[in-house]
Amino acid sequence: MQFTHDPTDFRLQLNARAGELGFRRVGVASLDQSDALAHLDQWLADEFHGQMSWMERGRDLRAHLSQVHPDARRIVLGVTDYLPPDTDPWGVIGNPEKAYLSRYALGRDYHKTLRKRMKGLAQSLSPFIQPHGFRVFADSAPVLEKHFAEQAGLGWIGKHTLVLSRDAGSWSFISGFLTDAPLPTTHEPEQPRCGSCTACIDICPTQAIVAPYRLDARRCISYHTIEMTGPIPDEFRQPMGNRVFGCDDCQLICPWNRYADTGDDQFNPRHGLESPDLLALWAWSRVEFDQRTQGMAIRRAGYDKFRENLLIAMGNALPNPAIAGALAACQPETDAQAEHLRWALSRG
């Protein structure tokens, strides 16, 4: 089946509509992913996925995308910047009385927002897609987004395993849609430009980047503070510092991120979470947590997990009389909280 429209007209409309919807860059790739699947298979064999069993369960769907969308032939991907303005991340990380939350999670949850935008993009391209169909996703389908973004010319995969671009760095969300329409692909893959730099590897607090382009999630602070259940292993507690939801060190240090622009204002910080006091978060009730995190990615951790993470940050903040008093008054509600509390008190 051949594309029956003018490819130049398609690309012009794709870029114009994507820009109107807030996508910084957009591209189209074929579904060739043999190298990426080999990398995934090795990652799974090394058990780098830890408790994220869905990565293993979804392997065959990732390999056969026609099971995700019937007769899928192309993938359209958009990049949306999210770096909030003037949040002084290093200043927060360096202040033990503060709590650090990953910059992507400070504002609106990107999943629904970007799926809605991507659906709008697909619908606006209906003259080029009909009578074919599409399926949108934003970190919500078994798709190797980073690989396809690289193939679509939207950047290259850096040594920290995130997609980088020359003009915007890596502070970006990737969303897209699969289609069975034979759309023309857009760009040649960009030449990787990490060179001999190892800044992201060197700065990782828990040495989770075990080699260039190889991330062991079992060592990653983001994994431990969001995905993992149960007590965080002792060896990672002190290096976590005050990072209570995710970690951005590998992005903060990356030289290419000096070119990053302020992101979409939909993802601007809410509730002062760009620089919150540790004890202010600790004082949240379960009801207050649910209210304040409504429509935000932080909700994924859940109240109990969030407090487990806060206990480690509080232990790392000692000696501090106010924090020591809060720890002494703590009544843990989960086994992990009890274990983290014991550890935190031992730090005093």
N, C-alpha and C positions, 0 to 999 in steps of 0.2 A: 504494500500500500504506500502510495506516494503522497507527499504534502502537495495539495492542489492550489495553494495560495502563494502570493509573492512573499518569499522569506524576508525581504527587507521591510515590507509593510508589517509583517508579523512582529519583527524585532522592534520596530519603532513604536508600535502600539503596546507591546509588552513593557518596554522601558518607560513609556509615558504613563501608563496606568499604574505601574508599580510605584513610580515616584509619587503619584497622587495619593496612593494608599500608605505611604510612609516607609516603603522599602528603600534602603540605601542602594542596594545592588540586586540584580535579578539575573538568572540564567537558566538554561535548559541543558540537561545532560541525557545521554542514553543510559541504559541500565547495565552497562558492563561493569562488573565489580569483582572479578575473580581475585585480583590482588588484595582487595579489601577483605574479602571473605577469608582468605588465607591468614591475614593478620588477625581477624576476629577468632578464627579457630585456634590459633596459637595462644591468644589471650585467654580464651576459655580453657584450653588445655593446661595453662599455667595457673588456673584458678584465680586469676587476677580480679574476677568479678565478685568474689566473696559471697555475700548472702543475696546478691542480685540474681536470683535464679531465673528471672524472666529473660535475662540475656541469653541463657542457654536454651530455655524453652522456645524462644522466638528465633533461634538461629535459622531454621529451615524457612520460615516466612521471609526473613531477610534475604535468603538465598534465592527465593522464588517469589518475586514481588507480584506475579500474576495471581497469587493467592491473597494478596492484600488488596489489589484492584484488578479485576478481570482483564487479561490480555494487556497488562501494562507494558508500555513501550518507551515512555519518556517520563522524566521527572523535572518539574519546574520548581526552582528554589529561590527564595527571597531572603535577604539579610536585613535585619532591623537592629539599629544601635540602641543600647540601653544605658550607657555610662551616665550616671546622674551628675549634675554639676556641683562642684565645690563641696565634696563630702569629706575631704582630707582623710582618706583611708589609712595612710601610714600613721597619722596622728591618733586615730582611734586604736589601731593595733598596738601602738606604743603606750597607751594609757590603761593600766590594769583595772581602773575603776569603771572603764567603759566596756561595752560588749560590741564585738564586730560581727556584722552580718554581711554575707556576700552581696555585692552591689546589684546583682541581677534580681534579688529578692526583696528590695526595698519598696517597690511600688506594686502596681497591678500585676496579677498573675498573667504571664505571657501566653499561656496555653490557649485560653478562649479568645483573647484579643487577637492573636495572630492567626488562629484558624478562621476567625470571622473575616479578617483582612484577606487572607489567602483565598477564601471562598469568593470574595468580591473580585479578586484578580481573575480567578478562573472563569467566573461568569462574564466578566467584561471581555474575555477572549473567546466567547462562545462562537463567533463567526469562524474561528480557526479550529475549534475543538469539535463542534457538532458534526455528525451525530454521536460522537464519542462521549465518554463520561470522564469523571475525575474523582479523586478522593484527596481531601486536604488533610494536613497533619501539622502539628507543632509540638515536637517531642512527644507524640502521642500515637505513633505507629512504628512497627518494626522495620525501620528504614535506616540505612547507614548514611545519615544526612551529611556528615563531614566529608566523607569520601565523594559523594555526588556534588557537594558544593565545590570541592576542589576540581572535579571534572568539568563543572560548568564555568570554570574560570573566575570564581568568586573569591579566590585566595588559595593558600596552601596550608596544609596541616603542619603546625609547628612542633617543635620538640616536646612541648607540653601537651600535645595531642589536641589542641584547639585550632580552629581555622583562623588564620591570620591574613590580613591584606595590607598592602603597602600604604594605603591612604586612610585606613580606619582601625588598624590593629585587630584585636580579638574580642572587644566588648560588644558582642553581637549575638542575637538570637537567629537561628535558622529555622525557617518554616517552608512548606511547599505543598505541592500536590502531584500525585501520580495520575497519568492519563494514558489511555490506549490510542490517543491521537498521534499521528506520525509527525510531531512538531519538529522543526529544524533545531538542531543544537546551536548554541550561541557563541561559545568561546573555547579557545584552547586552554588547557590547564596552565596556571601561572607557575613560573619557576620558583621553587622553594628558596627562601632568602634568609634562613636562619644562620647559614654559614658555620663558623666555628663557635658561635655564641652558646654558652651553657648557663646563662643567668637563671633561667627557670628551674633547671635541674639543681643548681647550687643553692638556691634560696628556699626550696621546699622544706618546710619545718619538719616533716616526717620522712623525707627522702622517698616520696611516693613515685617520683619519676625515676625508675630504676635504670633506665637507659634512654637515649633519645628516641622519642616517639613511642615509649612503652611506659604506661601508667599502671601501677599495681594499686587498684582501688582499695585493697585491704590496708594500705598504709595512708590513704588520702583522708584529710580532715573533712572534706565535703562528704565523703562516704560515711565516716563515723558520726557526723553530726546530723545527717539526714536519712540515710538509707539503712544503716545497720541497727539491729535490735540487740539489746543486752548491754552489759557494761563495756565501755571502751577500754581496750587493753592498756595496761599501766604505762607501757613504753611510749604511748602517744599522748598521754594526759598533759604532761608539762609542756611539750612542744606545741600543744593546741593554744596555749596562752589564753586569750579572751575571745577566740573565734567560736561563736556559739551556733552559727548556721552557715556552713560552707566556708570556703577559703579562696582568696584571690591572689595570693602572693605571686604565683607564677605569671599572672597577668600584670600585676602592678610593677614587676621588675622588667618586663619585656620591653626592649628598646623600641619595637614597632608601635607600642601603644602610646608613644609620645605624639603620634599623629591622630589619635582617637578624638573624635568630636563628642560634644554633649549629645546624649541619646534622646530618643522619643520621650516627650513629656508625660506620656501615659505611664511610664515606668519611674517617674520621679518619686523620691522617698515620701512615705507616709508616717505619721505618728512620731516623727523625730527619730526614726530607726536608723538614720545614717550615723548617729553618734549617741546612742542611748546609754544612760547610766545602768551599770550592771544591777544594782539594787532596785532600780525602777522596774526592770523586767522581772526580777525575782518576785516583786510584790504583785504582779499580775495574778488575778484569780483565774480559774479555768474559764469562767464566763467572760472575763475581760480579754483573755487570750483569743477566744473564739470571735469576739466582737471586733477586736483590733486587727486580726489577721484575715478577716473576711475578704475574699477576692484577692488574696495574696499567696505567693508560693510558700511562705513560711508555714502556712497551715499544714503542709505536707508532713512536717516533723511531728506535729501533734503536741499537746500541752505537756504530757509526761516526758517525752523525749527532749523537748525544749528545756525543761527544768533539769534533766540529767546533764545536758550540755552546760547549763548555767552553773551547776555545782562545780564542774571542773574549772570553769573560768574563775569562780569565787575562790577556789583553792589556790589558783595561780596568782590571785590578787593579795593574798596574805603576806605580811601582817597588815591588817586594816581593822580597826576596832568595830566599825559598823558591819563590815562583812563577816567578821568573826562572830558577832552577835547574831546575825541572820543564820549562820550555819548552826550555831548552838541551839537555835530555836526550831530548826528544820525537823519536820516529821515526814520522812520519805514515804512515798506511795508506791514505788516499784523497787524490785530487787536492784536494778541498775542505779537508782537514786540512792539506795542505802549504801551500795559499794562506793559510789562517787563521793558520798558524804563522808564516809570513813576516810577515804583518801584525802579529801579536802581538809578535814580536821587534823590529819597527821601532818599537814603542811604548816600548821600554825605553830 
